[in-house]
């Protein structure tokens, strides 16, 4: 229960007990020192329990206090023969029901009622059979207090559960937002790495060719390579802008196969490498994530082959069957003794795994050497 609310309820019940005690002492026709002492003792027990010892009624000590108070309230009720004394018992029923289980509360309510009736019967021979009508309304009052307290308990429990669920939802929402931001950063970094890396590799190769042509006084060739490099850099700049704004998945009119062919054509034009490609012309529309994974894998594979393997020949195949899309890229470059997964290869692997695919890289012989990149992705059409 809310701490502030608990304090308010405790204060209200304490004031009711004090007010009941004052009215009881003023209203009872048989005022006595014993009744005054017992009533004041009852108030003192309530104050000690709630404000000095601060006992939690859910615990065993709290239950013992409630039973002691019940016994004292029954004695006061018998001595005073006044209805106001039963307010003590009704408050105890409410407190017991609010802080204990429903079954225990029913037992406590029945015990309270039975003890009250038996006490009156034993000490005052009341009520006789012909006045049983006086006793029956009491049980209605007792169980009415029990029912109201039980409903209040359920309402507070639901309120606390709702507050707890809202807090859990808020924490989950914050965590989801944090993960979403992290995924967006990772995705943007992948896109920029792949596009910038490929652009710079192509530009570097073009400039090296232009420098070599200038050294041999082949100025027209050098000028042509410089112009190509300029076009490649401008194209790469547009690709970077597209990656930053994450537009690729939101462009419904883009064509995936022409984009792959355009990447191959631009790479051949800028780097003077030979790329043999076999792309299944009947390739259906794929989901955007699969298209990005294939496009960036080809881009990264060409870039790594040229930069690290000094490759001059690539063989690329992309086909599909009823279950899988199969991607293979091989080159004739220098095969590394150990394949190290840097940022680019890790990004490629993460993209492939995000769409349920598998990536393998091997240094098998192909036309005298090189690296083979294979990707297998479960077939999915665009939704």
Legacy VTK file of the C-alpha trace (Angstrom):
# vtk DataFile Version 3.0
C-alpha trace
ASCII
DATASET POLYDATA
POINTS 383 float
0.000 0.000 0.000
1.104 3.598 -0.583
2.896 4.876 2.525
1.107 8.215 2.609
-2.273 6.578 2.137
-1.512 4.080 4.897
-0.646 6.931 7.261
-3.892 8.720 6.440
-6.032 5.625 7.041
-4.209 4.940 10.326
-4.789 8.530 11.469
-8.494 8.397 10.558
-9.028 5.103 12.408
-7.170 6.453 15.456
-9.396 9.536 15.534
-12.485 7.319 15.223
-11.288 5.165 18.157
-10.647 8.249 20.310
-14.004 9.777 19.352
-15.809 6.495 20.035
-14.155 6.263 23.446
-15.268 9.783 24.403
-18.837 9.219 23.211
-18.952 5.819 24.918
-17.904 7.226 28.276
-20.406 10.066 27.993
-23.241 7.959 26.626
-23.126 4.840 28.830
-25.617 4.892 31.728
-23.422 2.728 33.975
-20.219 4.733 34.065
-17.511 3.173 36.163
-13.796 3.451 36.824
-13.245 -0.005 35.357
-14.948 0.966 32.095
-12.989 4.227 31.908
-9.712 2.405 32.579
-10.406 -0.274 29.988
-11.458 2.260 27.363
-8.377 4.406 27.945
-6.221 1.266 27.865
-7.719 0.374 24.502
-6.849 3.809 23.108
-3.338 3.524 24.572
-2.831 0.134 22.877
-3.860 1.630 19.522
-1.459 4.546 19.936
1.409 2.307 21.041
0.767 -0.134 18.185
0.555 2.454 15.403
2.785 5.340 16.508
5.349 4.013 18.960
6.044 0.416 17.956
4.717 0.936 14.373
3.724 -2.694 14.064
2.779 -4.049 10.644
-0.536 -5.828 10.896
0.484 -8.311 8.189
2.998 -9.837 10.581
2.357 -12.267 13.422
2.892 -9.563 16.054
0.245 -7.428 14.420
-2.247 -10.321 14.462
-1.586 -10.887 18.178
-2.290 -7.210 18.850
-5.593 -7.488 16.969
-6.720 -10.478 19.049
-5.711 -8.722 22.282
-7.699 -5.679 21.190
-10.653 -7.908 20.311
-10.663 -9.420 23.809
-10.465 -5.982 25.400
-13.224 -4.644 23.118
-15.497 -7.537 24.099
-14.996 -6.790 27.794
-15.753 -3.106 27.205
-18.855 -4.045 25.183
-20.139 -6.286 28.000
-19.500 -3.721 30.729
-21.011 -0.800 28.874
-23.923 -2.584 27.192
-23.683 0.161 24.591
-23.595 -0.034 20.807
-20.671 2.400 20.600
-18.422 -0.218 22.183
-19.006 -2.458 19.180
-17.424 0.156 16.936
-14.109 -1.081 18.353
-14.907 -4.574 17.077
-16.071 -3.320 13.672
-12.835 -1.363 13.233
-10.837 -4.464 14.174
-12.732 -6.514 11.571
-11.952 -3.886 8.952
-8.263 -3.788 9.850
-7.956 -7.566 9.958
-9.687 -7.950 6.581
-7.550 -5.251 4.978
-4.241 -6.700 6.107
-4.878 -10.456 6.225
-6.180 -13.092 3.815
-9.880 -13.440 3.006
-10.309 -16.844 4.661
-8.646 -15.709 7.882
-10.751 -12.546 7.831
-13.986 -14.544 7.576
-12.936 -16.639 10.561
-12.024 -13.499 12.534
-15.409 -11.936 11.720
-17.336 -15.044 12.818
-15.248 -15.379 15.988
-15.853 -11.713 16.819
-19.587 -12.059 16.392
-19.862 -15.321 18.318
-17.717 -13.995 21.191
-19.810 -10.845 21.365
-23.089 -12.810 21.567
-21.717 -15.351 24.044
-20.294 -12.619 26.251
-23.627 -10.861 26.463
-25.377 -14.183 27.099
-23.003 -15.305 29.832
-22.680 -12.057 31.741
-26.142 -10.617 31.339
-28.268 -13.494 30.117
-29.029 -11.446 27.035
-30.715 -11.672 24.677
-33.437 -14.105 25.537
-34.985 -16.125 22.771
-37.885 -13.731 22.301
-35.405 -10.846 21.693
-33.293 -12.684 19.119
-34.156 -9.928 16.641
-31.604 -7.748 18.450
-28.794 -10.178 17.721
-29.455 -10.840 14.043
-28.800 -7.279 12.812
-25.371 -7.400 14.448
-24.166 -10.180 12.159
-25.274 -8.139 9.170
-23.235 -5.199 10.440
-20.209 -7.384 11.063
-20.224 -8.949 7.622
-21.042 -5.623 5.983
-17.840 -4.198 7.465
-16.005 -7.323 6.326
-17.340 -6.942 2.771
-16.530 -3.231 2.545
-13.019 -3.805 3.871
-12.465 -6.680 1.448
-13.586 -4.562 -1.508
-11.327 -1.724 -0.369
-8.430 -4.161 -0.074
-9.038 -5.477 -3.593
-9.263 -1.936 -4.963
-5.967 -0.931 -3.339
-4.274 -4.105 -4.545
-5.448 -3.463 -8.090
-4.277 0.128 -7.848
-0.840 -0.947 -6.622
-0.641 -3.654 -9.292
-1.568 -1.119 -11.955
1.073 1.298 -10.682
3.634 -1.513 -10.641
2.694 -2.584 -14.167
2.932 1.010 -15.371
6.396 1.312 -13.854
7.485 -1.928 -15.507
6.036 -0.689 -18.792
7.889 2.616 -18.431
11.173 0.809 -17.763
10.575 -1.539 -20.690
9.716 1.402 -22.931
12.919 3.207 -21.959
14.949 0.056 -22.571
13.258 -0.476 -25.923
13.952 3.120 -26.884
17.591 2.729 -25.881
17.934 -0.459 -27.915
16.199 1.156 -30.877
18.616 4.084 -30.790
21.557 1.702 -30.529
20.270 -0.318 -33.475
19.812 2.837 -35.522
23.347 3.980 -34.727
24.704 0.556 -35.621
22.740 0.482 -38.827
23.837 3.961 -39.884
27.456 3.156 -39.064
27.217 0.017 -41.208
25.738 1.922 -44.120
28.328 4.678 -43.938
31.185 2.209 -43.539
30.145 0.164 -46.551
29.350 3.080 -48.864
32.316 5.255 -47.854
34.731 2.328 -47.829
33.743 1.230 -51.311
33.810 4.793 -52.653
37.246 5.548 -51.219
38.681 2.241 -52.405
37.430 2.876 -55.943
38.665 6.462 -55.838
42.090 5.383 -54.584
42.395 2.802 -57.322
41.357 5.349 -59.936
43.865 7.908 -58.682
46.627 5.321 -58.677
45.813 4.486 -62.283
45.782 8.192 -63.156
49.128 8.690 -61.410
50.613 5.758 -63.261
49.296 7.162 -66.568
50.774 10.584 -65.826
54.116 8.957 -65.107
54.035 7.430 -68.588
52.774 10.693 -70.163
49.390 9.166 -70.982
47.568 12.378 -70.163
44.242 11.576 -71.856
43.975 8.335 -69.848
44.942 10.146 -66.673
42.299 12.811 -67.297
39.684 10.148 -67.987
40.497 8.325 -64.730
40.383 11.568 -62.764
36.945 12.376 -64.208
35.747 8.854 -63.392
37.065 9.206 -59.869
35.249 12.507 -59.523
31.989 10.925 -60.675
32.529 8.021 -58.305
33.092 10.333 -55.354
29.928 12.303 -56.173
27.995 9.058 -56.473
29.431 7.886 -53.162
28.428 11.180 -51.550
24.840 10.623 -52.641
25.016 7.083 -51.262
26.224 8.413 -47.915
23.341 10.879 -47.771
20.913 8.108 -48.549
22.429 5.950 -45.813
22.309 8.706 -43.220
18.632 9.394 -43.865
17.847 5.682 -44.085
15.954 6.094 -47.334
16.752 2.801 -48.982
13.931 0.859 -47.304
11.492 3.695 -47.939
12.030 3.955 -51.711
9.274 1.853 -53.283
10.376 2.521 -56.863
13.972 1.306 -56.589
14.966 -1.823 -58.540
17.210 -4.250 -56.736
18.788 -6.149 -59.679
19.634 -2.952 -61.609
21.246 -1.608 -58.428
23.479 -4.680 -58.199
24.367 -4.411 -61.870
25.056 -0.718 -61.441
27.406 -1.452 -58.520
29.284 -4.015 -60.604
29.476 -1.668 -63.609
30.712 1.296 -61.530
33.331 -0.849 -59.799
34.638 -2.180 -63.114
34.713 1.332 -64.528
36.524 2.897 -61.587
39.008 0.142 -60.766
39.577 -1.585 -64.119
38.988 -4.973 -62.496
37.101 -7.709 -64.312
33.841 -8.894 -62.737
31.906 -11.814 -64.161
28.377 -11.921 -62.811
25.529 -14.379 -63.025
22.331 -12.985 -61.540
19.117 -14.925 -61.861
16.895 -12.621 -63.959
13.735 -14.125 -62.478
14.734 -13.158 -58.946
11.477 -12.092 -57.195
11.060 -9.065 -55.030
12.792 -9.527 -51.701
12.308 -7.933 -48.331
14.281 -4.670 -47.871
16.539 -6.183 -45.200
17.568 -9.044 -47.513
18.231 -6.615 -50.361
20.446 -4.477 -48.143
22.286 -7.529 -46.819
23.054 -8.776 -50.370
23.946 -5.337 -51.743
26.294 -4.471 -48.871
27.850 -7.954 -48.916
28.727 -7.551 -52.608
30.016 -4.038 -52.010
32.149 -5.077 -49.022
33.411 -8.205 -50.810
34.571 -6.204 -53.849
36.141 -3.545 -51.631
38.047 -6.073 -49.493
39.189 -8.042 -52.549
40.625 -4.935 -54.214
42.056 -3.302 -51.096
43.468 -6.281 -49.220
43.871 -8.954 -51.884
44.840 -6.803 -54.884
42.274 -8.791 -56.848
41.882 -8.195 -60.588
39.107 -10.717 -61.238
35.836 -11.494 -59.454
33.146 -14.043 -60.111
29.729 -13.267 -58.640
26.621 -15.463 -58.681
23.194 -14.839 -57.187
20.379 -17.333 -57.598
17.535 -18.832 -55.642
15.456 -21.942 -55.355
12.278 -22.767 -53.512
13.905 -22.455 -50.106
17.081 -20.323 -50.198
18.827 -17.422 -51.862
22.453 -18.281 -52.621
25.169 -15.648 -52.913
28.753 -16.402 -53.930
31.633 -14.044 -54.651
35.124 -15.310 -55.481
38.296 -13.436 -56.454
41.817 -14.195 -57.611
43.602 -12.035 -55.067
46.142 -12.931 -52.444
44.627 -15.303 -49.935
45.301 -14.174 -46.360
46.845 -16.625 -43.931
44.081 -15.763 -41.448
40.778 -14.056 -42.112
40.249 -11.318 -39.527
36.725 -10.081 -38.998
36.940 -6.311 -38.796
34.074 -3.838 -38.679
33.053 -4.477 -42.288
32.909 -8.272 -42.070
31.187 -8.133 -38.689
28.594 -5.736 -40.088
28.083 -8.054 -43.041
27.660 -11.057 -40.743
25.176 -9.209 -38.528
23.087 -8.178 -41.536
22.999 -11.731 -42.849
22.107 -13.175 -39.444
19.381 -10.557 -38.960
17.527 -12.095 -41.923
18.171 -15.659 -40.729
21.038 -16.346 -43.140
24.502 -17.872 -42.818
27.841 -16.418 -43.908
31.026 -18.325 -44.649
34.421 -17.058 -45.858
37.086 -19.396 -47.140
40.509 -19.057 -48.747
40.085 -21.795 -51.312
41.888 -21.777 -54.614
40.041 -20.045 -57.376
41.948 -19.251 -60.563
45.215 -19.482 -58.687
44.122 -18.142 -55.289
41.738 -15.725 -53.636
38.863 -15.690 -51.205
35.350 -17.088 -51.572
32.423 -15.456 -49.841
29.241 -17.526 -49.563
25.873 -16.456 -48.151
22.728 -18.543 -47.794
19.470 -16.814 -46.846
16.035 -18.408 -46.355
13.784 -17.251 -49.173
11.343 -14.479 -48.291
9.298 -12.342 -50.602
8.633 -8.693 -49.920
5.567 -8.055 -47.780
LINES 1 384
383 0 1 2 3 4 5 6 7 8 9 10 11 12 13 14 15 16 17 18 19 20 21 22 23 24 25 26 27 28 29 30 31 32 33 34 35 36 37 38 39 40 41 42 43 44 45 46 47 48 49 50 51 52 53 54 55 56 57 58 59 60 61 62 63 64 65 66 67 68 69 70 71 72 73 74 75 76 77 78 79 80 81 82 83 84 85 86 87 88 89 90 91 92 93 94 95 96 97 98 99 100 101 102 103 104 105 106 107 108 109 110 111 112 113 114 115 116 117 118 119 120 121 122 123 124 125 126 127 128 129 130 131 132 133 134 135 136 137 138 139 140 141 142 143 144 145 146 147 148 149 150 151 152 153 154 155 156 157 158 159 160 161 162 163 164 165 166 167 168 169 170 171 172 173 174 175 176 177 178 179 180 181 182 183 184 185 186 187 188 189 190 191 192 193 194 195 196 197 198 199 200 201 202 203 204 205 206 207 208 209 210 211 212 213 214 215 216 217 218 219 220 221 222 223 224 225 226 227 228 229 230 231 232 233 234 235 236 237 238 239 240 241 242 243 244 245 246 247 248 249 250 251 252 253 254 255 256 257 258 259 260 261 262 263 264 265 266 267 268 269 270 271 272 273 274 275 276 277 278 279 280 281 282 283 284 285 286 287 288 289 290 291 292 293 294 295 296 297 298 299 300 301 302 303 304 305 306 307 308 309 310 311 312 313 314 315 316 317 318 319 320 321 322 323 324 325 326 327 328 329 330 331 332 333 334 335 336 337 338 339 340 341 342 343 344 345 346 347 348 349 350 351 352 353 354 355 356 357 358 359 360 361 362 363 364 365 366 367 368 369 370 371 372 373 374 375 376 377 378 379 380 381 382
